[in-house]
């Protein structure tokens, strides 16, 4: 009995396989279905949906068949590609990148869709409780899916869940808006194995959602975002998440890590960053792009770089920097392919920096240096990545992050007369000792007055060295840690009066929680980095951030406390707090933030007589999946009183101490009322002066200025 008026043309080329027959029987009980051969395909067909469901890989499709089916979709038709039929998207002209993983998998545990939370309103998952939807529990399933690469035009709607394990790199559902029509690729949609009734019911509901959504026509809510309007659509889906930062630089959704290519150009500030458009996990890295006119309010731009399936960056466009090459903005980044990671170039095509052309000579350095023992690991034939480039004395200089086997991390120095012909000069500095790390990522060298600052990221923390270059090396005069918390891979932007630095703020919660949230990571607020007259490093928030201040809850008050606690007339998830603290004879002064009325949830920021600043996360969240440790910063040299400036933003706490030290934390209160602020002195008397608290505004307000639809990012 036909349940809906939807007309389906079910494609069979030759005799149907058992899987095709099972899918046909299922569909014929629900829709007005005709079985058609490939010779019957035409640009104009009386079907709402064409369903091509096959065990065979479809790479060599007759040109007449391909043209007819592609024109049918362009004209407004819906196309469902099941199992290995997903491989047809390239010959059909639907996508320039074909699925890279084709095979057959054995199912021995409940397996199915790992749906993306930003698309949980798709008709295929309507009514399901949760994002993990098992649709099979045994048997074998042919598939054609994206794993190492991602589609160029399609949007990933779901990956794979297998038993208790999320498999985010194994795509299972991809959506395309092609012309006036829509395409869905569902590589896991199998009908023959006869799963347990509950899994069969799930499969049936999902399959019906696929067919009926295609019959209804393209829905722009599930298009791949390519312009500001599309990215704003993603941001809007996450706007009610209380853990989502409001004024820090974030990706529209999905994944963000290292800041890259920071440059001021034609009066605008451009921040590029490592980005995965397929979900909140590190994979198939592209370059995202945000731009600001004032360093405070940001808007999304089209993606700048995407991996080229046939290029040296097939597996990712990894970290790099931006250079002004005689008026031509240029990106120098690491391309990854297989076990190799090598430098690549791309050049902007216009002043907006929205479009980039990759250099035909990529990679511009063919191999890591051979005269030192560059570290080889399980994944890489040479740890050799991340770039800092500057011009000096008529030459280009570059340092690349690496490691020396059995010794430690290093920054390798190169020079060139142009950006394409580089000469290896030797290690600038090699770390020694267990705390230095085996590999130095994201090295950066900055000239700050009479001194130079070299900082590197060693997987655990960001080390810095103050000194000067001499005789081809770097002579260290002092060293330290740039930030003592959740902060990594910083990069700096040259501005008129110095440098502004951003770092990556990784999550402090598990991978499953990040998937469910739909986003992962943020960048720090921009920091002014300087070296003072004594040669010590100083860090303070960019002065422009004061423009974010809105309602002022506390206005420069002073408080004297003796073994007492006071609640402040302030609350919120996006706050700035400043204070000067004198312990007198107290053992500690504690600022409690993100505090619930019963204090069961709270994050305590404690300054102690032992000259430590401690961020205590033991009661920060009732969610057991988040980190709940203490983070510590020794405040040296001893300073009394202590100047503290805090930025609170959703799940971010950035603490600036005496304009010198930084400690960044990620915390995840679960309760809506965990918004309070309080101060407490313990063990004696303390003075708090210049105490101010402001609410900070959203830096990502929806813009009425919509950029024109962009072409795909450079691949």
C-alpha positions, -999 to 999 in steps of 0.1 A, spaced: 0 0 0 15 34 -10 15 58 19 26 90 1 22 107 -33 59 109 -37 71 95 -71 104 76 -71 124 64 -100 145 35 -88 176 30 -110 187 -5 -118 215 -12 -144 211 -48 -154 198 -74 -131 192 -61 -95 214 -73 -67 199 -86 -35 206 -53 -18 189 -34 -46 159 -57 -46 155 -52 -8 157 -14 -11 132 -15 -41 108 -37 -21 110 -13 9 104 18 -13 76 3 -33 56 -2 -2 58 35 6 60 54 -26 48 54 -62 78 37 -76 90 27 -110 121 7 -117 140 24 -145 172 15 -163 201 39 -170 189 42 -206 156 56 -193 173 86 -176 165 120 -191 167 156 -181 130 157 -177 114 128 -158 81 126 -139 98 117 -106 102 137 -74 132 116 -65 156 94 -85 172 67 -62 204 51 -74 213 24 -49 241 1 -59 268 -22 -46 290 -11 -75 314 18 -76 302 43 -102 333 59 -117 329 52 -154 294 65 -162 283 69 -198 284 105 -208 248 106 -220 236 91 -187 257 115 -166 245 145 -185 208 135 -183 210 128 -145 230 160 -138 205 181 -158 176 164 -140 191 176 -107 199 211 -120 163 214 -131 149 208 -96 150 170 -92 161 151 -61 188 125 -62 194 98 -35 227 80 -39 229 49 -17 259 27 -8 286 29 -35 265 51 -57 279 81 -37 310 76 -59 289 90 -88 291 126 -76 323 134 -95 314 119 -129 279 135 -126 295 169 -120 279 172 -86 313 176 -68 349 179 -80 361 157 -52 351 121 -51 349 99 -20 383 85 -13 373 54 7 355 26 -12 350 -9 2 328 -32 23 326 -31 60 314 -58 84 289 -48 110 290 -67 143 278 -40 167 250 -14 165 262 9 138 247 39 121 246 77 119 266 101 140 246 131 132 259 167 135 242 187 161 240 219 140 217 200 116 196 181 141 164 197 126 169 177 93 137 157 85 158 125 85 164 127 122 132 144 133 120 128 165 151 109 174 165 113 209 201 121 205 227 123 176 237 86 176 212 66 155 221 29 150 205 14 118 222 -20 116 237 -46 140 251 -72 117 260 -81 81 282 -64 55 277 -31 38 293 -17 7 303 19 10 318 49 -8 326 77 17 349 106 24 376 98 50 410 115 42 394 142 21 362 161 22 337 171 -6 344 205 -22 308 215 -26 288 192 -3 280 195 33 286 166 57 255 160 77 266 128 95 295 106 102 295 71 117 289 56 151 300 20 157 290 4 190 303 27 218 327 45 195 322 77 174 340 76 140 338 112 129 362 108 99 339 82 84 313 103 66 279 86 62 256 114 49 265 143 26 241 169 12 245 189 -21 225 218 -34 231 216 -72 213 240 -95 177 240 -85 179 204 -72 192 185 -42 214 154 -38 219 132 -7 247 107 -5 240 80 21 268 54 21 255 34 50 218 30 40 216 -8 37 184 -29 36 194 -66 32 209 -76 65 176 -76 84 187 -58 116 169 -61 150 135 -45 149 145 -13 167 174 -8 143 152 -15 113 127 10 126 155 36 129 166 29 93 131 32 80 125 66 96 159 79 84 153 66 48 118 81 47 133 114 58 159 113 30 133 106 3 107 130 15 132 159 21 145 154 -14 110 154 -28 104 187 -10 133 203 -28 165 220 -17 165 234 19 191 261 23 194 253 60 215 223 50 237 239 23 274 241 27 281 277 40 302 297 15 295 334 25 287 355 55 250 347 53 257 310 54 282 313 83 257 335 102 232 307 98 256 283 115 264 308 143 227 313 149 223 276 156 248 278 184 239 312 199 219 298 228 248 276 240 259 292 273 295 277 269 300 293 235 322 325 237 305 357 226 334 380 220 364 357 214 373 348 178 356 314 171 348 295 139 311 297 128 307 261 141 328 229 140 365 230 147 391 257 152 427 254 163 459 275 155 456 311 145 473 316 111 482 343 86 475 372 109 479 404 89 467 440 88 459 449 52 442 479 37 429 491 70 414 457 81 426 430 105 426 395 91 428 364 112 430 331 95 428 298 115 429 260 112 394 248 104 375 216 97 342 223 80 329 187 86 325 189 123 341 196 157 372 174 154 407 178 140 407 165 104 411 176 68 422 211 78 412 241 58 419 278 65 390 297 80 389 335 78 376 363 101 380 400 95 376 431 117 377 469 112 385 476 148 399 444 165 367 441 184 338 433 161 343 403 137 327 389 107 332 356 88 347 355 53 348 326 29 373 298 35 407 308 22 424 275 16 411 239 11 432 208 5 438 200 -32 431 163 -38 460 160 -62 483 184 -44 510 183 -18 484 195 7 459 167 1 456 158 38 455 193 51 465 230 47 483 233 80 497 262 100 516 291 84 518 329 82 510 358 59 536 380 42 533 412 22 555 404 -8 559 438 -24 522 446 -21 511 410 -28 496 393 3 510 358 4 504 328 26 532 304 34 517 273 50 525 236 56 509 211 32 504 175 43 503 145 21 509 109 33 540 109 56 553 142 42 547 178 54 563 206 33 560 244 28 535 257 2 526 292 -11 493 309 -20 488 345 -33 458 367 -28 439 377 -59 424 409 -45 426 433 -15 397 416 3 419 385 8 388 363 1 404 344 -28 438 328 -31 458 310 -59 482 283 -49 517 283 -64 522 258 -92 557 250 -78 544 238 -44 560 225 -23 586 253 -23 610 232 -2 613 196 -13 625 180 19 637 186 54 675 192 59 696 162 57 727 174 76 710 170 110 690 141 123 655 155 120 631 135 141 611 108 123 579 95 139 552 70 132 532 95 112 559 117 96 591 109 78 603 142 92 587 165 118 589 197 97 561 222 98 547 256 107 563 288 95 574 323 106 587 346 78 601 381 79 623 404 57 656 417 70 687 432 53 674 425 18 666 389 25 636 368 35 641 347 66 621 318 77 620 295 107 603 261 106 593 240 136 610 206 140 629 183 163 664 167 165 663 130 173 674 123 209 679 160 217 648 181 215 627 205 196 642 230 173 635 260 150 653 256 116 665 288 100 663 294 62 670 325 40 660 334 4 661 363 -20 625 354 -30 598 333 -14 605 303 -36 642 295 -34 653 288 2 687 280 16 690 261 49 712 280 74 710 257 104 691 254 137 683 288 153 680 271 187 677 235 200 659 227 232 674 204 257 660 186 287 627 169 294 608 201 297 618 214 263 598 189 243 608 166 214 592 188 187 587 226 186 555 236 167 545 270 156 578 289 162 577 326 160 605 352 162 597 388 170 619 419 173 608 438 203 629 469 208 665 460 215 657 423 222 641 394 203 614 370 215 613 334 203 583 313 214 576 277 205 548 252 214 560 218 226 527 198 226 522 207 263 529 245 267 542 276 250 579 283 259 594 317 253 630 328 251 642 364 253 676 372 238 693 380 205 706 363 174 743 359 172 766 339 149 737 321 133 720 310 166 699 325 193 715 335 226 690 331 254 690 357 282 658 347 299 630 322 294 595 313 307 560 302 298 538 324 278 505 312 294 502 287 322 468 273 312 447 262 282 466 281 255 487 269 225 502 277 191 502 316 193 509 338 164 513 376 161 501 404 139 523 433 131 506 466 138 519 502 137 531 502 172 542 466 178 526 432 178 492 417 188 492 380 196 464 354 195 466 318 208 444 287 204 423 279 234 416 241 232 387 224 249 389 209 284 361 184 278 360 150 260 355 145 223 320 132 226 309 163 244 325 185 217 306 166 190 273 171 208 280 208 212 287 212 175 318 233 180 353 231 195 379 257 204 384 295 204 411 320 200 424 342 229 417 379 230 444 398 212 474 404 235 499 432 234 534 416 239 564 438 248 598 435 265 603 461 292 635 480 301 647 452 324 644 427 296 612 410 311 583 400 290 550 419 295 516 409 283 483 429 284 450 428 266 447 449 235 435 484 244 407 482 218 389 456 239 375 484 261 351 491 233 332 459 242 322 472 276 285 476 282 267 477 315 291 485 344 280 465 375 308 476 398 326 510 393 361 512 408 351 504 444 374 495 473 367 467 498 384 457 530 378 421 540 387 401 571 379 364 569 347 372 551 329 367 518 310 392 498 288 387 467 292 414 441 263 431 424 273 415 391 265 384 371 268 369 337 288 347 313 305 375 294 323 398 318 355 418 323 367 422 359 396 444 371 410 446 406 441 454 427 446 430 456 467 435 487 469 405 510 480 424 542 480 395 566 455 372 548 464 338 536 445 342 503 420 363 484 395 343 462 374 356 433 346 332 427 331 334 392 304 314 373 289 307 408 255 293 414 234 307 443 240 275 464 277 276 454 277 240 442 291 253 409 318 279 410 353 285 397 377 300 422 406 322 412 428 324 443 458 346 450 478 332 479 505 343 504 527 317 487 527 341 457 506 318 435 476 324 414 454 293 413 424 286 391 405 259 410 382 239 387 372 213 412 337 227 415 335 245 382 310 220 366 288 191 376 296 175 343 320 146 349 333 147 314 352 180 318 385 187 335 383 195 372 419 201 382 438 232 395 460 254 373 488 273 389 509 303 382 538 315 403 538 352 403 574 363 399 590 385 408 570 391 440 545 419 435 524 435 462 498 446 455 487 423 426 470 437 396 444 413 381 423 416 349 399 388 340 380 381 308 350 357 313 333 344 281 310 314 282 336 287 289 367 309 288 386 325 317 416 346 307 436 360 336 462 388 331 484 393 362 505 425 366 505 430 329 531 402 328 517 367 334 487 349 318 467 319 328 438 308 306 412 282 317 382 264 301 353 257 324 318 244 317 291 253 343 260 232 337 234 254 355 217 284 340 221 303 373 259 297 376 266 333 368 274 350 401 306 367 412 319 369 448 351 379 467 365 363 498 395 368 522 407 339 543 432 338 572 433 376 579 427 410 564 430 420 527 423 451 506 407 451 472 409 484 453 399 496 419 374 468 416 353 471 384 330 447 366 315 452 331 293 431 309 309 427 275 290 428 243 288 403 215 316 407 189 296 385 163 264 404 159 245 395 128 256 418 100 232 433 75 261 436 51 260 403 32 290 395 10 282 381 -24 282 343 -28 318 332 -31 334 305 -52 349 275 -34 381 280 -14 414 275 -31 422 238 -35 
